[in-house]
């Protein structure tokens, strides 16, 4: 395994995973636990912070990725914190743990800076081509490339895009004031006029809670996100950069936070907006009709993008990975195996997304 594969590495592999975030890494680890090798194509050179809080079901994750990878993950996240089910971990901590496990796995090859532009298949293989012209072929191709999935365009050509849910979540992570450490409970939610603040105390590897993640659900600035090109024609085009959002909006949000929220959260949220340590994330949702086409399958957000209010995105991705690892090893036909995967997972995917859409319609007024 090499995190930086060279051009001389053969481009044929058993299983090709497009996308190296949480879902893609979990799928690769689950396949490895069942004896299958995979190559993971990641568009970046290592991830940056993308989310805030991830609730890790330790037993479910161990069943998916096997005891050896789970041990590595436990070394990063802490075995005791992984055994509790009330407090989430920081997104970056979970990603770092899965990444370390994948790097240590001889059946997983990680290829960075591989920006997949197109995928396809023929009677004997599936393939992915990058924007630099490199091509990989495999028996099976798994799309774990997020809500803007390129692979989804191949699986469902008539419905390739996730829809904009009608609101944005401003995401941040802040230090918990020392006076409140040991005094906070689990995740909580607060409303103010048309908006909502969700807060998630974050547990670390020593079982301490010194940080919290938060998401400010905001349906009032749709015009802004259309204007800066993050949302177009009812779908999310991209997550805007910090510099895309006008300075005046950050000042306005900081002032609004001072009057909308209470301690121990208020001052930290105000500070995050003043210092621009916030990710504005337009919420995308995708209700799948199908997640398989021949030798190509979707998992994670590529298959079932859902509002973070469900709190189930990673849990569902782990379930996807488990199901794939159950059907692919020893399968006489990868096409038949993936059909079994779709049959086992599609109803649950749709149920989760539909539940989130009910919240989104009520919250955004759409």
C-alpha positions in Angstrom: 0.0 0.0 0.0 1.2 3.5 -0.8 -0.7 6.7 0.0 1.1 8.3 -3.0 0.8 5.8 -5.8 3.2 6.4 -8.7 2.2 6.3 -12.4 4.0 3.0 -12.7 1.5 1.2 -10.5 -0.8 -1.1 -12.6 -4.2 0.5 -13.3 -6.1 -2.7 -13.0 -7.6 -3.6 -9.6 -10.2 -5.9 -8.0 -12.4 -3.2 -6.5 -12.2 0.5 -7.3 -13.6 3.0 -4.7 -14.1 6.5 -5.9 -13.9 8.8 -2.9 -11.7 8.6 0.2 -13.7 10.2 2.9 -15.5 8.4 5.7 -17.7 6.2 3.5 -15.0 5.2 1.0 -12.5 4.4 3.7 -15.1 2.3 5.7 -16.0 0.4 2.5 -12.4 -0.4 1.7 -11.7 -1.6 5.3 -14.9 -3.7 5.3 -13.8 -5.4 2.0 -10.3 -6.0 3.3 -11.7 -7.6 6.4 -13.4 -10.1 4.1 -10.2 -10.7 2.0 -10.9 -8.3 -0.9 -8.3 -5.8 -2.1 -9.3 -2.3 -3.3 -7.9 0.9 -4.7 -9.3 4.2 -3.3 -9.2 7.2 -5.5 -9.2 10.5 -3.5 -9.4 13.8 -5.3 -7.4 15.7 -2.6 -4.1 15.2 -1.0 -5.6 14.2 2.3 -8.8 15.6 3.6 -9.4 18.8 5.4 -12.1 19.5 8.0 -15.5 18.8 6.4 -17.9 18.1 9.1 -18.4 18.6 12.8 -19.7 15.7 14.8 -19.9 11.9 14.1 -21.5 9.5 16.4 -19.6 6.2 16.2 -21.3 3.0 17.1 -18.3 1.0 18.1 -19.9 -2.5 17.8 -21.4 -1.7 14.5 -18.1 -0.4 13.1 -16.2 -3.4 14.4 -18.6 -5.7 12.6 -18.1 -3.8 9.4 -14.3 -3.3 9.3 -13.1 -6.3 11.4 -11.1 -6.5 14.7 -7.7 -5.5 13.3 -8.8 -2.2 11.7 -11.1 -1.5 14.6 -8.1 -1.8 17.0 -6.3 0.9 15.0 -9.4 3.1 15.0 -9.7 2.6 18.8 -6.1 3.7 19.3 -7.0 7.1 17.8 -10.5 7.5 19.2 -10.1 5.7 22.5 -11.8 2.4 23.2 -13.8 3.7 26.2 -15.2 6.7 24.2 -16.1 4.4 21.4 -18.1 2.2 23.8 -20.5 5.0 24.8 -23.3 6.0 22.5 -24.4 9.4 23.6 -21.6 11.8 22.7 -20.1 12.1 19.2 -16.5 12.4 18.1 -15.1 15.3 16.0 -15.4 14.6 12.3 -11.6 15.0 11.9 -10.8 12.5 14.6 -13.0 9.9 12.9 -11.6 10.5 9.5 -8.0 10.4 10.9 -8.7 7.1 12.6 -10.2 5.5 9.5 -7.4 6.9 7.4 -4.7 5.5 9.7 -6.4 2.0 9.6 -6.5 2.2 5.7 -2.8 3.2 5.5 -1.9 0.2 7.6 -3.9 -2.3 5.6 -1.9 -4.1 2.9 -5.0 -4.8 0.8 -5.8 -1.1 0.4 -4.1 1.2 -2.0 -4.8 4.9 -1.5 -4.3 7.2 -4.5 -4.4 10.9 -3.9 -5.0 13.8 -6.3 -7.1 11.5 -8.5 -10.0 13.7 -9.6 -12.4 11.4 -11.3 -14.2 13.0 -14.1 -16.0 10.1 -15.7 -16.9 6.5 -15.0 -18.3 3.7 -17.2 -18.4 -0.1 -17.8 -18.4 -2.8 -20.4 -19.2 -6.5 -20.2 -16.0 -7.4 -18.3 -15.0 -4.4 -16.2 -15.9 -1.0 -14.8 -13.6 2.0 -15.2 -12.9 5.5 -13.9 -11.0 8.2 -15.8 -9.5 11.3 -14.0 -9.4 14.8 -15.4 -5.6 14.2 -16.1 -6.4 11.3 -18.4 -5.4 8.4 -16.1 -7.7 5.4 -16.2 -8.3 2.6 -13.7 -10.3 -0.5 -14.4 -11.8 -3.0 -11.9 -14.3 -5.8 -11.5 -16.4 -3.6 -9.4 -16.6 0.2 -9.0 -18.0 1.8 -5.8 -19.0 5.5 -5.8 -18.4 7.0 -2.4 -17.8 10.5 -3.8 -20.4 12.5 -1.8 -23.5 14.4 -2.6 -22.0 15.8 -5.9 -21.2 12.3 -7.0 -19.8 11.8 -10.5 -20.5 8.1 -10.2 -24.2 8.8 -9.6 -24.4 10.3 -13.1 -23.7 6.8 -14.4 -25.9 4.9 -12.1 -29.0 7.0 -12.6 -28.6 9.2 -15.7 -32.1 10.7 -15.3 -31.6 11.8 -11.7 -28.0 12.5 -11.3 -28.1 15.5 -8.9 -29.0 16.0 -5.2 -31.5 18.7 -4.5 -31.1 21.8 -2.4 -33.1 21.4 0.8 -33.8 25.2 1.1 -31.5 26.1 4.0 -27.8 26.2 4.9 -26.0 25.0 8.0 -23.2 27.1 9.4 -20.8 24.6 10.9 -18.2 25.3 13.6 -16.2 23.7 16.3 -15.3 25.6 19.5 -13.7 25.2 22.8 -16.1 24.6 25.7 -15.5 27.2 28.4 -13.7 25.6 31.3 -16.4 26.6 33.8 -18.9 24.3 31.9 -16.7 21.3 31.5 -18.2 18.3 33.1 -21.6 20.0 33.3 -22.9 19.5 29.8 -25.1 16.6 28.6 -25.6 15.2 25.2 -26.5 17.0 21.9 -29.1 19.7 22.3 -31.2 22.0 20.0 -32.3 25.6 20.5 -34.7 27.6 18.4 -34.8 31.3 17.7 -37.4 32.8 15.3 -36.9 30.8 12.0 -33.5 29.4 12.9 -32.1 26.6 15.1 -28.8 25.9 16.8 -27.7 22.3 17.2 -24.8 21.7 19.6 -22.8 18.5 20.0 -20.4 18.1 22.9 -17.4 16.2 21.5 -15.7 13.4 23.4 -12.0 12.9 22.9 -9.8 9.8 23.3 -9.3 10.4 27.0 -13.1 10.6 27.5 -12.9 14.3 28.2 -15.3 16.9 26.7 -13.4 20.1 26.0 -14.9 21.0 22.6 -18.3 21.1 21.0 -19.4 21.1 17.5 -22.4 23.2 16.4 -24.6 23.7 13.4 -26.7 26.8 12.9 -29.6 25.9 10.6 -30.5 29.0 8.6 -33.3 29.2 6.0 -33.1 33.0 5.6 -30.2 33.5 3.2 -31.1 31.5 0.1 -30.6 34.5 -2.1 -27.1 34.9 -0.9 -26.1 31.3 -1.8 -27.7 31.6 -5.2 -25.9 34.9 -5.8 -22.4 33.5 -4.9 -23.0 30.4 -7.1 -23.2 27.8 -4.4 -26.7 26.9 -5.3 -28.0 26.8 -8.9 -31.3 25.6 -10.3 -32.5 23.8 -7.2 -29.3 21.9 -6.5 -26.1 22.5 -4.5 -23.2 23.2 -6.9 -20.5 23.5 -4.2 -19.7 24.3 -0.6 -18.7 28.0 -0.7 -15.2 29.1 0.4 -14.9 31.3 3.4 -14.0 34.2 1.1 -17.1 33.7 -1.0 -19.3 35.0 1.9 -19.3 38.8 2.2 -17.6 40.2 5.4 -20.9 41.9 6.3 -22.7 38.6 6.5 -20.2 37.3 9.1 -20.6 40.5 11.2 -24.4 40.2 10.9 -24.3 36.6 12.0 -22.0 37.4 15.0 -24.3 40.1 16.1 -27.4 37.9 15.7 -25.7 35.1 17.7 -25.2 37.4 20.6 -28.9 38.0 20.9 -30.2 34.6 19.8 -28.3 32.0 21.8 -27.3 31.5 25.4 -24.2 30.3 27.3 -22.1 28.2 27.3 -22.5 28.3 23.5 -23.1 32.0 22.7 -19.7 33.6 23.0 -18.0 30.7 21.2 -20.4 31.0 18.2 -20.0 34.8 18.2 -16.2 34.4 18.1 -16.3 31.8 15.3 -18.2 34.2 13.1 -16.0 37.2 13.9 -12.9 35.1 13.1 -14.5 33.4 10.1 -13.9 29.9 11.5 -17.2 28.7 10.0 -18.1 26.5 7.1 -21.3 27.5 5.3 -22.9 24.3 4.0 -25.9 24.3 1.8 -27.9 21.2 2.7 -28.3 18.7 -0.2 -30.7 15.7 -0.2 -30.9 12.8 -2.5 -33.7 10.2 -2.4 -32.4 7.2 -4.5 -34.5 5.2 -6.9 -31.6 2.9 -7.6 -28.0 2.6 -6.3 -26.7 0.0 -8.7 -26.1 -0.2 -12.4 -24.3 -3.4 -13.5 -20.8 -3.4 -12.0 -21.2 0.1 -10.4 -22.7 0.9 -7.0 -23.2 3.9 -4.8 -22.8 4.2 -1.0 -22.8 6.9 1.6 -23.8 10.4 0.6 -23.5 9.5 -3.1 -26.4 7.1 -2.6 -28.5 8.8 0.0 -27.5 12.4 0.9 -29.5 13.5 3.9 -29.9 16.5 6.1 -27.4 16.4 9.1 -30.5 16.7 11.3 -30.9 12.9 10.9 -27.6 12.3 12.6 -27.3 9.1 10.6 -25.1 9.7 7.6 -22.1 7.8 8.9 -24.2 5.1 10.4 -25.9 4.5 7.1 -22.5 4.5 5.3 -21.3 1.8 7.7 -24.4 -0.2 6.9 -23.7 0.2 3.2 -20.1 -1.0 3.7 -21.2 -4.0 5.7 -23.8 -5.0 3.1 -21.2 -4.7 0.3 -18.7 -6.8 2.2 -21.3 -9.5 2.7 -22.2 -9.9 -1.0 -19.0 -9.3 -2.9 -16.5 -11.9 -1.5 -16.8 -15.2 -3.4 -19.6 -13.9 -5.7 -19.8 -15.8 -8.9 -21.0 -12.6 -10.6 -20.3 -9.0 -9.4 -23.4 -7.9 -11.2 -25.6 -10.3 -9.2 -23.8 -9.5 -6.0 -24.5 -5.8 -6.4 -28.1 -6.5 -7.2 -28.3 -8.2 -3.8 -26.7 -5.2 -2.2 -29.4 -2.9 -3.7 -32.2 -5.2 -2.6 -30.9 -5.3 1.0 -30.2 -1.5 1.4 -32.4 0.6 -0.9 -35.5 0.6 1.4 -33.6 1.7 4.4 -31.8 4.4 2.4 -35.1 5.8 1.2 -36.6 5.7 4.7 -33.7 7.7 6.2 -33.7 10.3 3.5 -37.5 10.6 3.5 -37.5 11.2 7.2 -35.0 14.0 6.8 -36.9 15.5 4.0 -40.0 15.8 6.2 -37.9 17.9 8.6 -36.5 20.0 5.8 -39.9 20.8 4.3 -41.2 21.9 7.7 -38.1 23.9 8.6 -37.5 25.6 5.2 -41.2 26.2 4.4 -40.7 24.6 1.0 
